[in-house]
Amino acid sequence: MNSRAPAGVVAGVDGSAPAEAAAEWAAQEAGRRGCPLHLVHAVDTGTVTLSPRTGAAVTDLILRDAQDLLADCLGKLAAAHPDLRLTGDVVPRDAAEALLTAAEHAELAVVGTRGHGGFAALLLGSVSLRVTAHSRCPVVVVRGVPEPEAETGSRVVVAVRDEHDAAALRFALRSAADRQLPVEALHTWSPLVAEAGRATPMPDEATEEARLHEQLLRSTVDPVAEDYPEVHLDARRLSGATAATLVEASRQAALLVVSRREPAPRFGLRLGTEVHAVLHHAHCPVAVVPV
């Protein structure tokens, strides 16, 4: 068992339909990137209350079942992606910690919306949230089941607030180049109220504010876009709520890319309200890039 995976793409599997979808998406992504895919199946042996002999037997049974599940998943992916370099490990520990450790030197981590341990009513499981909140590398949360040959969606959408989002923009441009898709960079803003009690700013103020936001968007996008001349980029400035705008844009997207602005506390799940809402409601896979 290797706690740290080789550099490449890492995906968590547990036999659930969301995890299978995530593994298939990860295989397609690893193929596009020309890098290996490493699967992690974490299991909690949970035998501390049993007698030593019974506990050891139960642990062995759990681990054998886990190895069978992993082998089955690896076999399916190998058959569907014969040129892909595949490895995998069964890790007897907490699933989120196992994935975070495996992804320490990875290019990308991939998770499903929720696994067998999650409640059906939850749109996103605790493991996916913890990995997304704490990973050192970008994390993609796969929503839905990817097409076997190609993704649906006509573009890659990325949220751009200011220059701190350059890493997310670069991730979006690389992803779009790999898919031969255009990028739509969205900068959302809400007009400020200049004086207390006034419902809307004066026209001149609104025009100046819009100009400043346009300038901020261009100064963020243009330097990064120069490195990807083959990718068509449409930078748009929109007024309105960020989360709602991004969720609506995700209807036609192959991938939605957002930034995770600050490292979460060790045991916290602070992802920001917009990122949290997008993870729960987007219509396509969501990439969360730490910046």
Long-range contacts (C-beta under 8 A, 24 or more apart in sequence): 1-89, 1-90, 1-91, 2-89, 3-89, 3-91, 3-98, 3-101, 3-102, 4-101, 4-102, 4-104, 4-105, 5-38, 5-40, 5-87, 5-89, 5-102, 5-103, 5-105, 5-106, 6-36, 6-38, 6-87, 6-105, 7-35, 7-36, 7-105, 7-106, 7-107, 8-33, 8-35, 8-36, 8-37, 8-38, 8-85, 8-106, 8-107, 8-108, 9-33, 9-35, 9-36, 9-37, 9-38, 9-106, 9-107, 9-108, 9-109, 9-110, 10-37, 10-38, 10-39, 10-40, 10-99, 10-102, 10-103, 10-106, 10-108, 10-109, 10-110, 11-37, 11-38, 11-39, 11-40, 11-109, 11-110, 11-111, 12-39, 12-40, 12-41, 12-42, 12-95, 12-98, 12-99, 12-109, 12-110, 12-111, 12-112, 12-115, 12-127, 12-131, 13-39, 13-40, 13-41, 13-69, 13-70, 13-73, 13-88, 14-41, 14-42, 14-69, 14-95, 14-115, 14-116, 14-117, 15-69, 15-73, 15-116, 16-112, 16-114, 16-115, 16-116, 17-112, 17-145, 18-112, 18-113, 18-114, 18-115, 18-142, 19-111, 19-112, 19-115, 20-73, 20-112, 21-112, 21-142, 21-144, 21-145, 21-146, 22-110, 22-111, 22-112, 22-140, 22-142, 23-73, 23-77, 23-110, 24-77, 24-80, 24-145, 24-146, 24-148, 25-110, 25-140, 25-142, 25-146, 25-285, 26-108, 26-110, 26-140, 26-142, 27-77, 27-80, 27-81, 27-84, 27-86, 28-81, 28-146, 28-151, 29-108, 29-110, 29-140, 30-84, 30-85, 31-81, 31-83, 31-84, 32-178, 32-179, 33-107, 33-108, 33-178, 35-85, 35-107, 36-84, 36-85, 36-86, 36-87, 37-77, 37-84, 37-85, 37-86, 37-87, 38-86, 38-87, 38-88, 38-89, 38-102, 38-106, 39-70, 39-73, 39-74, 39-77, 39-86, 39-87, 39-88, 39-89, 40-88, 40-89, 40-91, 40-98, 40-99, 40-102, 41-66, 41-69, 41-70, 41-73, 41-88, 41-89, 41-90, 41-91, 42-90, 42-91, 42-92, 42-93, 42-94, 42-95, 42-97, 42-98, 42-99, 43-90, 43-91, 43-92, 44-92, 44-93, 44-94, 45-92, 59-92, 63-90, 63-92, 66-90, 80-148, 95-127, 96-126, 96-127, 96-130, 96-131, 96-134, 99-127, 99-131, 99-135, 100-130, 100-131, 100-134, 100-135, 103-131, 103-135, 103-136, 103-137, 103-139, 104-136, 106-137, 107-137, 107-138, 108-137, 108-138, 108-139, 108-140, 109-135, 109-137, 109-138, 109-139, 109-140, 110-139, 110-140, 110-142, 111-139, 111-140, 111-141, 111-142, 112-141, 112-142, 113-141, 113-142, 113-143, 123-280, 123-281, 124-279, 124-280, 128-279, 129-269, 129-271, 129-279, 130-269, 132-260, 132-271, 132-279, 132-288, 133-260, 133-264, 133-268, 133-269, 133-270, 133-271, 134-263, 134-264, 134-266, 135-290, 136-290, 137-290, 138-171, 138-287, 138-288, 138-289, 138-290, 139-287, 139-288, 140-255, 140-285, 140-286, 140-287, 140-288, 141-279, 141-285, 141-286, 141-288, 142-285, 143-282, 143-283, 143-284, 143-285, 143-286, 144-283, 144-284, 144-285, 146-285, 151-179, 151-254, 151-255, 152-254, 152-284, 153-181, 153-252, 153-253, 153-254, 153-255, 153-284, 154-181, 154-182, 154-252, 154-253, 154-254, 155-181, 155-182, 155-183, 155-184, 155-252, 155-253, 155-254, 156-181, 156-182, 156-183, 156-184, 156-253, 156-254, 156-255, 156-256, 156-257, 157-183, 157-184, 157-185, 157-186, 157-246, 157-249, 157-250, 157-253, 157-255, 157-256, 157-257, 158-183, 158-184, 158-185, 158-186, 158-256, 158-257, 158-258, 159-186, 159-187, 159-188, 159-242, 159-246, 159-256, 159-257, 159-258, 159-259, 159-274, 160-185, 160-186, 160-187, 160-217, 160-220, 160-221, 160-235, 161-187, 161-259, 162-216, 162-220, 163-219, 163-220, 164-259, 164-261, 164-291, 165-220, 165-259, 165-291, 166-220, 166-223, 166-224, 166-291, 167-259, 167-289, 167-290, 167-291, 168-257, 168-258, 168-259, 168-287, 168-289, 168-291, 169-220, 169-221, 169-224, 169-225, 169-257, 170-224, 170-227, 171-257, 171-287, 171-289, 172-255, 172-257, 172-287, 173-224, 173-225, 173-227, 173-228, 173-231, 173-233, 174-228, 175-255, 175-257, 175-287, 176-228, 176-231, 177-228, 177-230, 177-231, 179-254, 179-255, 181-254, 182-231, 182-232, 182-233, 182-234, 183-231, 183-232, 183-233, 183-234, 184-233, 184-234, 184-236, 184-249, 184-253, 185-217, 185-221, 185-233, 185-234, 185-235, 185-236, 186-236, 186-238, 186-245, 186-246, 186-249, 187-213, 187-216, 187-217, 187-235, 187-236, 187-237, 187-238, 188-237, 188-238, 188-239, 188-240, 188-241, 188-242, 188-245, 188-246, 189-213, 189-237, 189-238, 189-239, 190-239, 190-240, 190-241, 191-239, 210-237, 213-237, 242-274, 243-273, 243-274, 243-277, 243-278, 243-281, 246-274, 246-278, 246-282, 247-277, 247-278, 247-281, 247-282, 247-283, 250-278, 250-282, 250-283, 250-284, 250-286, 251-283, 251-284, 253-283, 253-284, 254-284, 254-285, 255-284, 255-285, 255-286, 255-287, 256-282, 256-284, 256-285, 256-286, 256-287, 257-286, 257-287, 257-289, 258-286, 258-287, 258-288, 258-289, 259-288, 259-289, 259-290, 259-291, 260-288, 260-289, 260-290, 260-291, 261-291, 263-290
